[in-house]
Amino acid sequence: MHTNDEELKRLLQKVFEERGLDFRAYNKTMLKRRLARRLCALRTESYKEYARTLDTHLEEYKELFDSLIISVSHFFRNPLTFEFLYEVILPEMITYKEQSRDAMIRVWSAGCAHGEEPYSVAILLAELLGERLKDYRVTIYATDIDTNALNEAKVGQYTEDSILEVKKGILNKYFHHKNGYYQIGADIKALVDFCFHDLTSEKVVVPSQSVFTNFDLILCRNVLIYFNQELQKRVINNLKTVLNEKGYLVLGEAEILTDDGHSDIICRNGLCKIYQKTSQGFD
Ligand SMILES: C[S@@+](CC[C@H](N)C(=O)[O-])C[C@H]1O[C@@H](n2cnc3c(N)ncnc32)[C@H](O)[C@@H]1O
């Protein structure tokens, strides 16, 4: 196979110019591995030839996106992280909101796949706030570049595989089981606002639906692993910028916040990759 870096660069540039999706700063090893499958399936020998296939077979773009974007998730993925959010982080956040008489709770799930992650957070907030939920304006922005996944997320129907980590009591309370699917309840759905947002964008740094540009909690889990180091740094800096003072950032368990330039953030749980933005007066 003739798959050199220069040809790869040209292929990614073409995809960006023609489809607007920017994979140019994605992890090169991952890209090459995924592209190899497409080239193999089409018996194509080079990126150059593959680029020509894209011109003549436009439907191949969909196959390409499907192989580059892996929207795999499930409810309460990495249960320890959600336990820590439920037991420590969210109660602390609610207490801080009460003390500062701030009735807005703003969460962003960046790279939300089919909605499993934002709905999981919505369920935890509903559990913790109970009757007090109506006293708060809770908005969970949930964004992704996979428009099919976003459309399915809005419907909120899940198969057995997605709900394996959901405790029985939670399942009965927040889901309806019908026609072989688990349908997320309307009250939880109402808390989540799905929209397209590309984390690689340099111009748009918050979800377009969001009027305000500050968040109490941002989850960006299992997304950064797709990006090269430079892009990871830029995305983390963007996310940090839009975090409220004392706001929380949650990364995927396999993702690390590199040491440099993060004196304004402390690690709250190293295993769960939960960080908190600090301020001069942090106590
Ligand atoms: C493996 S899933 C992670 C889903 C969820 N956060 C979790 O941890 O279970 C990665 C998601 O990141 C999304 N993604 C990839 N590149 C992205 C980008 N540039 N901007 C926003 N989302 C992106 C993919 O479409 C996919 O849905």
The ligand as a Gaussian input file, in Angstrom:
#p B3LYP/6-31G(d) Opt

LIG

0 1
 C      -16.199000       6.997000      22.157000
 S      -17.420000       8.226000      22.026000
 C      -17.488000       8.804000      23.709000
 C      -18.899000       9.043000      24.182000
 C      -19.003000       9.430000      25.667000
 N      -18.374000      10.688000      25.920000
 C      -18.414000       8.353000      26.532000
 O      -17.361000       8.558000      27.108000
 O      -19.020000       7.278000      26.621000
 C      -16.549000       9.557000      21.246000
 C      -17.464000      10.597000      20.662000
 O      -16.676000      11.743000      20.298000
 C      -17.232000      12.282000      19.132000
 N      -16.256000      13.143000      18.457000
 C      -15.198000      12.791000      17.701000
 N      -14.589000      13.875000      17.210000
 C      -15.287000      14.950000      17.673000
 C      -15.162000      16.360000      17.505000
 N      -14.210000      16.877000      16.737000
 N      -16.037000      17.174000      18.112000
 C      -17.039000      16.654000      18.882000
 N      -17.222000      15.330000      19.075000
 C      -16.351000      14.500000      18.482000
 C      -17.606000      11.037000      18.325000
 O      -18.552000      11.341000      17.324000
 C      -18.153000      10.120000      19.400000
 O      -19.544000      10.226000      19.542000

